[in-house]
Amino acid sequence: MKPITFACHETLPLAPKEIVEQILDVAKWPDFRGYWPIPGIKSAEFETRTPNVIGTRIRVTNLDGSNHVEEIVEWQPHRRLQLQMGNFSKPLSRLAANFVETWEFERVGNETNAIRSFELNPKSALAKPVLWFIRSS
């Protein structure tokens, strides 16, 4: 089934390496307070941490009590990073197989152009409208 995709672009004053270091700092993840219908993060902790970062898994507990795991599947700290989110608790586990989040970086002068894109992979055609709603929020 075709995923639901969307992307956002931001120009940041940080170098790509600084951005990915912040992503690996799970102590900062609860700073994300959410926006309806996406819940904020209560806690994040390493379930598995690999020496080369690829395969690192982070267990996330959200403020609404739901949880999921994020695994780093691609790690090129100066160019690109990709995480796959899965093992969702209910009700999201009934709707989505996984989400893929990709960060792409381009350093221009003292700024970094960052494109953050998402693929929401529904489990069924019936789940697609709900994931489309999440995408639109």
C-alpha positions as CSV (number, residue, x, y, z in Angstrom):
1,M,0.0,0.0,0.0
2,K,1.3,3.4,-0.9
3,P,2.5,5.4,2.1
4,I,1.2,8.8,3.1
5,T,4.1,11.3,2.8
6,F,4.8,14.9,3.8
7,A,7.8,17.0,4.5
8,C,8.8,20.3,6.1
9,H,11.8,22.5,5.6
10,E,13.7,24.5,8.1
11,T,16.9,26.6,8.0
12,L,18.9,26.1,11.2
13,P,21.9,27.9,12.7
14,L,23.5,24.6,13.7
15,A,25.8,22.3,11.7
16,P,24.4,18.9,10.7
17,K,26.6,17.1,13.2
18,E,25.2,19.3,16.0
19,I,21.6,18.5,14.9
20,V,22.1,14.8,14.9
21,E,23.9,14.9,18.2
22,Q,20.8,16.6,19.7
23,I,18.6,13.8,18.1
24,L,20.8,11.2,20.0
25,D,20.4,13.1,23.3
26,V,17.3,11.3,24.6
27,A,17.2,13.5,27.6
28,K,16.0,16.3,25.3
29,W,13.1,14.3,23.8
30,P,10.6,15.2,26.5
31,D,11.0,18.8,25.3
32,F,8.6,17.8,22.6
33,R,5.2,18.7,24.1
34,G,3.2,17.4,21.1
35,Y,0.5,19.0,19.1
36,W,-3.0,17.5,18.7
37,P,-3.4,14.7,17.8
38,I,0.3,13.9,18.3
39,P,1.1,13.4,22.0
40,G,4.1,14.9,23.6
41,I,7.0,12.7,24.9
42,K,7.1,11.7,28.5
43,S,10.4,9.8,28.3
44,A,12.8,8.2,25.9
45,E,15.5,5.7,26.7
46,F,18.0,3.6,24.7
47,E,16.7,0.0,24.3
48,T,19.8,-0.8,22.3
49,R,22.7,1.5,21.5
50,T,25.2,0.3,18.8
51,P,28.7,1.6,18.3
52,N,28.1,2.7,14.7
53,V,24.6,4.1,15.6
54,I,22.8,2.2,12.9
55,G,20.5,-0.3,14.7
56,T,20.2,1.9,17.8
57,R,16.7,1.5,19.2
58,I,15.0,4.1,21.4
59,R,11.9,3.2,23.5
60,V,9.5,6.2,23.7
61,T,6.7,6.7,26.2
62,N,4.3,9.5,25.4
63,L,2.3,11.8,27.7
64,D,-0.9,10.0,26.8
65,G,0.6,6.6,27.9
66,S,1.1,5.3,24.4
67,N,4.6,4.0,23.4
68,H,6.7,3.0,20.4
69,V,10.2,2.2,19.4
70,E,12.4,4.3,17.0
71,E,15.3,2.6,15.3
72,I,18.1,4.4,13.5
73,V,18.3,2.7,10.1
74,E,20.5,5.2,8.3
75,W,23.3,7.4,9.7
76,Q,25.3,9.8,7.7
77,P,25.7,12.7,10.3
78,H,26.8,15.3,7.8
79,R,24.1,14.5,5.2
80,R,21.2,12.3,6.2
81,L,19.6,10.4,9.0
82,Q,16.7,8.0,8.9
83,L,14.6,6.5,11.7
84,Q,11.9,3.9,11.6
85,M,9.2,4.1,14.2
86,G,7.2,1.0,15.0
87,N,6.0,-1.4,17.8
88,F,3.2,1.1,18.4
89,S,0.9,0.5,21.3
90,K,-2.9,0.6,20.7
91,P,-4.7,2.3,19.0
92,L,-1.9,3.3,16.6
93,S,-0.8,-0.3,16.3
94,R,-4.1,-1.1,14.6
95,L,-3.7,1.6,12.0
96,A,0.0,1.9,11.1
97,A,2.7,-0.7,10.3
98,N,5.4,1.9,10.8
99,F,6.5,5.5,10.2
100,V,9.8,6.4,8.5
101,E,11.3,9.8,9.4
102,T,14.2,11.1,7.2
103,W,16.3,14.2,7.8
104,E,18.4,15.6,5.0
105,F,21.0,18.3,5.5
106,E,22.8,20.8,3.3
107,R,25.2,23.3,4.9
108,V,25.0,26.7,3.2
109,G,27.4,29.3,4.8
110,N,26.6,29.4,8.6
111,E,23.2,27.7,8.2
112,T,21.9,24.3,7.5
113,N,18.9,23.6,5.3
114,A,17.1,20.7,6.9
115,I,14.4,18.8,5.2
116,R,12.4,16.5,7.5
117,S,10.2,14.0,5.6
118,F,7.8,11.4,6.8
119,E,6.2,8.2,5.4
120,L,3.2,6.9,7.3
121,N,2.6,3.3,6.3
122,P,-1.0,2.3,6.9
123,K,-2.0,-1.3,7.7
124,S,-5.1,-1.2,5.6
125,A,-7.1,1.0,3.3
126,L,-9.5,1.7,6.2
127,A,-6.7,3.1,8.3
128,K,-5.5,5.5,5.5
129,P,-8.0,8.3,6.3
130,V,-7.0,8.4,9.9
131,L,-3.3,8.6,9.1
132,W,-4.1,11.2,6.5
133,F,-5.8,13.2,9.3
134,I,-2.6,12.9,11.4
135,R,-0.5,14.1,8.5
136,S,-2.8,17.1,8.0
137,S,-2.5,18.2,11.7
